[in-house]
Structures are given as structure tokens and as C-alpha cells.
């Protein structure tokens, strides 16, 4: 085991995406950082050697990183970062115990992430169900796969395995997929799933897993009848549970509940010397952009006197389906719940240059602009893009939202040649023509 120093400016617990980004951000700001990773599995003497990962397993690993479920790379050789492996536990104020060693710190950052719970589906434990964290154990794609869930993670894996050639069944209790997103956007992606061959089983009242020989049976009940789907493997993408077990958070007075560690707008816990970032803080911090942003902000606030606030950031979220769904700020439903006075401007991608292929003209761009009654200038309070390459199309809107600039600026931009950016210019002109300021 690596020898620890007398004291670290920051100790980061957790080797997921948030922990990796936080350690890098803290090391860049000076001072020595300790990153504590879970103990890697070591096979026993009578246990067969672990085979080399297949090409498919490597593809799954890349997707886990892309979806924000795994760290992008190792920090073993990173400057100013000491990497430790083992089970960490808080033993007293400003001290973490790691095996027989004690790591003393000025500040600590909890970034242990979350894992799929699977408590709401009967028969998961005894039937070898996969989760997003264990998918890289597959040597090849299963011929038939059932994905349990309808959130962003479930939809992304359903699309990925459909492209791998698996027959995919998406099973969910909700009547639609992506129930928390813009209904029009979710409807486009749901229709595309049906076109691509993903078999949707929505509105299921009961879901249970059972073994049927070498296969798994997914028993679903809806409309007073039961149906059994025979598949090779089952992937659980349900609710996620924060990894707080075994940290002894009560010892250092860090409050937490079933959703995760409780933090304020500065990502500080109920202990002033301990911060948290990423999925361990709750579902709203689990998406890759939110995990990266919270990790950097928590590292900054742990080491600097002038704190920053999460509420000041405009954090997008991307659902990497086909087409992609990118969203920032408030959705249409959220804006209505807050009783904001706003106008919605929307452009259909079908109005794009006809030289684009048909799939690239499927979707829309929408922005919600608050009126001047609430702010002294018009502000974009929400934006939704459903398109191939939505992560790029939403970037100019993110810039305007972050800098609190008027959407009229879009109308003045002249693109180099006819392109999809012309849609944003049309959106700006639509705002200029119809604004009520």
C-alpha cells in the first residue's frame, strides 16, 4: 500500500466520474490530494484467472464512461495525487481510516456514486440480473435482452444493444418512456424505438423475474392479464441507491437519507469540512454534465475562500438515444408549475436544408423565454433540442442562458453556409417578430 503523507489538503472518497474530476480539479489548484478507490477484486488461489476483456467488453466500457457510469481513466500517475485502494471509513473529525493507515485531511469530498437498487422488481437477486455497473462482464451481446426501466439510462442501453444486434424488450411501469422529459421529445424517441425494433412493454403494473431453464422469464402484469417474455439476460435500470454504507458518516455528523448525502447550494454537507459531489448527492447530480460540474465546484469550494453556487450554473443533460435529446433549464411542465410568464418559440428540423438526410431532419428546437415582468431583460429559462447532434445544437442556447443574454442575438448571426445553425437564426427571428417585451 502507498505510504500516506502527514496531512492532505483534500481527501476524495470514490473512484467514479465525480471523484476523478474532483481529484484532477483539486490537484490543478495546488496542494496534495488523496484519492481513495474501492479495493480491486483479487482472485483466490483456486479461482480461475480472469480472462482478457473481449472487444465487446471494451465497447461496453466505453459506453459506461460515455453515460457517466464509470471513470474515464486512471489517475495512478497523475501529479499531486496519491491514489489508495481499500475500504475507507471516517473515524473522527478530519481523519479517514484506510486499512491500518489513517489519512488526515483539511477537507474531504465524498464522491462514492450510486448503484442500481433493483428492490422494486421481484426475483432479481436469485436470477443473475445485470446492472449498468456489471455489464462489462458480458463477453458478447445476448441474443435477447430485457431492459427494466424507462429513464435515460434504460433508453440509452436499449438503443446501444439494439445496435449490437440484440432483440431488445423495454419493460416499464410508466405509460411512456422518459416521463420526466418534454412529452413531445419523449414521443419522438419512443416512435423511433418502435421503428428500430425495440419492443416496448409500457404501463406494466407488476414485474417479476424467474428462471426458465437456461433462460430468464420476465413476468409482466397489465390490464388484468399476465405475459411472460423469454430472454437470455435481464438488465436492471431502475432506481439508484447512494453508496454511503460503511463510511460511518454519523461519526463526523454528515446527514444523509435514502436519496443520498444532504448538501447545500455550495455542495457542503452538514459538516463544514466535508463536501460531496456526483450521484451520491441524489438523482439530480447523477448525469455526466452534472457530475462533472458538481465535482469541479465542490473541489473549488473546498480549497478556496470565495465559494461558488450550483444554482448559478446552467447544467444541460443529454440522453444519447437516436435522435439525441438535450435539455437545459426548465422544461415546459416545470415552467408552468412555477407559474412563470413565458413564451415558447419552436422550430421543426423538417424546415432545415432539404439536402440533409431525412433522419437528420427529425426533431425540433424549442426555447422558453421569460417576459420582462420578472427580470429587467428577456431571459431564456429553458431549452429543448431533439435532433441528431443535439449536444452541438444546444451549445449556442447554453451560452445565452449562462451569460443571460437576449435570444435576439441569434437573429444577427450569419452562418458561413446553409447549415443546421440556420434553424437557430430562424428561432431568433421568430422571437424578434413575436416578442411581447
N, C-alpha and C positions, 0 to 999 in steps of 0.2 A: 504493500500500500504506500502511496505517496506520503512523504512527511509533510505535515501541515506547518504553517507559519504561526507566529505567536498571536497575530490578530489580522483579520481581513476587513477591508472596508465594506465588502458586501459578500454574503454567502447566498448563493442561488440554489434552491432545492427544486430539482426536476430537470429532466433531460429532454422534454418535449420542445415544440417550436418556441413557446413563450420563454422557457428557460434559456434556450440557446441564444435567442435575440437579446434577452436581458443581460446575459453574461457578456456578449460582444459589446453592447451599448455601454455597460458599466466599465469594461476594460478600456474602451476608447476614451473615457472621461478621466482616466488616470486611477492609480491605486490598484491594489491586488484583489482579485476576485477568486472565490472558490465556487466551483460548480459541482454539485453532488448529484450523480446519476444513479439510477437503480442498479443493483448488483446484476451483472450479466449471468445468464444461465451457464453453468459448467456441468457437463455430463459426468455421471458417476463412472467408476471403473468398468462395471458390467453393462453400461449403457452404450448403444452403438454410436459411432461418431456421426456428427451432424453432417449431412450431405451438403455439397456446394449448392448455393441457390441457383435455380434454373432461370432461364431468360424470362419466363413468365413471372416468377417471383420478383425479379428485378423490376419488371414493369409495374407490378403491384406496389412495390416500394416507392417508385417514382410518383405514383398516383397518391399514395398516403402522404407524401410530402406536399404534393400539389393541393390536396384537400385540407391541409393543415392538421393531419393526424400523426405526423412524425417529424422529427427534426431534420433539417436539410443536410447537415453534415456534422462530422465530429469536431470537437474543439480541443482534442488532446494536445495538439502542438500550437495552439493559439497563444500569443504573447499575453502576459499579465493574468492568465487564467490557470489556476490549479484545478485539475479535474480529479474527482474522487468517485469511487464506486462503493455503494453499500446502502444500508438502511439507516436513514437519518431520523433523529428524534430530538426535540427540544428538551433539555434537562434543567435549565434555569435561564434567567434573563441574559441574553446575548451569548448563549452557548448552545451549540448543536453537538450532540454526540454521534460519532460515526464509528461503529465497532468499538475499539479500545481508545480511539482518539477523540479529542474534543476540539471542535473548531470554534474559536472565539471571533466575534464579529462586532462591528459597529452597527451595521444594518443587515437585515436579512430579507429575502424575497422568495415567496412561495409560488412556484410555477409547476406544480406536480400534475396539472392537467385533469382529465376526466376519462372514465371508461364507460362503455355501454353497460347499462344495468341489466336489462332483459327480465326484470321482475314481473312485468305485466303480461308475459307470454308463458303459458304452462308447458312444461316439458323441455325447456331449453338446456338445463344443466345436464340431464342424462342423455341427450341426443347429439352431443358434439356440435352445437351450433357455432358458426363463425361470427366474429365481430370485426369491426374496422381495424382493430389493433392486431388481430391474428390472421388476417387474410394472406399475409406473405408466407404463411406455412403451406399454401397450395402450390403444388408443382405444375399444375396445368388447370385451365378453366374447366369447371364442371359442365357437363352436357346440359343439365337442368338446374337452375338456381332459383330459390325463393328469397326475395328481399323483403324483410318485415319492417315496415315504416313508410312514411310519406314525406319526411323532411328533406332538407337539402342534401344531407349525406346519403340517404337512401336513394334519392333520384340520381345523384352523381354515380354511385356504384352500379345502379341499374343500367344506366347508359353505357358505362365502361364495359360491363360484362356482355351487354348486347353486342358491342363492337368486337369483343373477343370471340363471339360466335355462340355464346350460351343462350339457351332458351330461358328467358327471364320472366318470373312472375313477381309482380309488385303487390304485396298484401298490406292493407292498412285499414284501421278503424275509421279514419276520416272519409268523408264522401268525395273529397278531391285531394289531389296532391298539393303540396306547398300551401297549406291552408292559411299560413300567416302572411303570405305574399299578396301582391296585387292580383285580384281574381282574373283579370284579362290576361296577364302574363302567365299565370298558372295554367289557364285554359289552353294557351298556345303550346306550352311544353307538354301538357297532357295529351293533346291531339297528336303531337309529333311522336310521343311514345307509342301511341297506338299504330301510327304509320310505320314505325321502325320495328314493330313486332313485339314490344314489351306488353305482356298480358297483365292488365290491371284488374285487381280484385279489391275494390274500394267499398267502404261502408260496412266492413265486417264487424259484427257485434262481438264474436268470440274468436280467438285464435289460439291454437294449441299445436304442439309438435309431438309426433310419435314416430317410433321406428317401425318400418315395414320391410323386413329382410335387410338387404343392403342399402335400401333407400330410406328417405325420410318422408313422412306424411305430414303435410300441413293441413290441419283440420280447421276450416273456417265456417262460421255460422252467420247467416244473414237472411232476413226475410223468412224467419221460422223454418229454415232448412239448412242442412249441413252439406259441405262439399269437401272432398279430400284431394289435395294436389300431391302427386308423387314427384319428388325431386331428388337430386343427388346430394345437394348441400343446402343449408339454410343460413342466411346472413341476417343477423340482428342489427337494426339501425334505430332502435328506439331511444328512450330517454337515457341521458348520460349522468353518471354519478361522479361528483368531485372526489379526487383522490386525496382525502385528508386523514385516512385511517393510519394509525401508527405514528403520527407526527407529534402526539402529545401537545396539541395546541392549547389545551386547558392549562398546562404548566406555565405558559407565557401569556395567558389571558387573551388569546386570539379567538374571537367569536366566530362561529360557523354554524350552518344548518345544512339540511339535505341538499340545498341548491349549491352550496359552496361556501368559501370564506367571505365574510362580510367586509366590504371595503367602502371607503368614501370616494368622493369625486377625484381625489388625488391618488387613489389606489392604496391608501394607507389602511391597515387593519385597526382593530381596537387596541393594539399595542403600537405605540408611536415609532418603535424601532423596526417594525416588521411590515413589509408591503406584500402585495400579491398581484399576479397578472395571469392572463390567459383563462382557459376553461375552468380552472379551479375556483374562479370568482363567479361563475354562473354561465348560463347559456349565451347571454349577450356578448360575452368575451371569447367565445369558442371559435368563431370563424377566423380564417387565416389573417385577413386585414386587421381585425380587432385584436387578435392575439399579438401580432407584431406591434401594433400601436400601443397597446397596454404595457407590453414588455419594455419598450423604449421609454415610455412615460414614467413607469414605476422605477426604472433604473435611474432616470434623471432626478426624480423627486427624492430618491434615497440618498443621492450623493450631492445634491445642490440645494442652496438656501432659497432659491426662488422657484416655488413649485408650479407645475402646470396642472391643468384640469382636463379630465376626459371629456366633459361636456362641451369644451371649446373645439373639439376635433370633429371633423366630418369624416366618418369612417364608412366606406362602402362595404357591401357584401356581394359576393359573386357566387352564383350557382352554375357550375360548369357542366351544364347539360347541352343539348343541341336543339334549338339555339340556346345561347347563354342568357342568363338573367342577372343583370347588375342593378343594384338599388342603393340609394344613399338618401339620408334624411328620412322624412316621414313618408309612409305610404298614403294612398288616398284614404283608406279607412282610418288610419291614425290621425291624419289632419282633420277629418270630420269629428272624431271623438274629442279632440282638443278644441273644437268649435272655432277654428281659425277662419278668418275671412280670406279666402284664397281663390285663385282662378287656375284652371288646369289647361295647359297647352300641349297638344299631342300631334305628332307626325307619324304616319304609317310608312314603314320601309318600302311598301309597294310603290311609293312615289319616288323611289330612287331611280338613278340612271338605268334605263332598260338594258344596258349592256351587262349589268350584273346578273349572275346566275339566279335562278328562281329561289333556291334555298336561302340566299343572302338577302332576299327581299321579303323575308318572313319575320314579322315582328313590328315593334313600334318604339318611339321615344316619347316620353311624357315628362313634363315638369310641372310642379305645383308652386305657384308664386303667391306669396302673401301680399295683401294690399297695404297701402301706406298707413292705414288706421292703426296698425300695431307697431310698425317701425317707420322711421323717417325716410326710408327709401325702400323700393321693392326688393324683396329677397326670395331666392329660390329655397323653399323649405323641404323639398323632396324631388327626387328624380328617379325614374324607372326606365331601363333600356332592355328590351328583349330583341336580341339580334345575334347573328354570328359575329364574334368580335365585340361583344357588348362592353367588355372591360376597357377597350380603347375608345369606344364612342362616348362613354360616360365621363371620360377624363376632363374634357373642357367644362362640363357642368360641375364637376367636383371642384375645379379651380375657382369658378364663380361663386360656389357655395362657401368655400373656405375663405376667400377674400371678401365675401359679402358684397359682390358686385352685381349690378343690374343685368338681367338677361338680355337687355337691349344690345349689349356688347356683341352678342352672337350675330346680330344682323349686319354688323360692319365688317365682318371677316370675309376676305375674298380668297377662296382656295386656289391652289396652283392649277388644278384641272378638275373637271367634274368628278366628284367622288362622294362617298357617303357623308363627308363633312358638310356637303351642301344641305343635307337634312337639318343639321344644327342651325345653319344660316336661315333656312325656312322657318325653323322654330322661333328664332329671334325675331324675324319679320312678323310672324303670327302674333307674337307678344306686343310688338310695337303698334301693330294695326288694331289690336283689340284691348289694350290695357285700359284700366279704369282709374289710373293714378290721378 
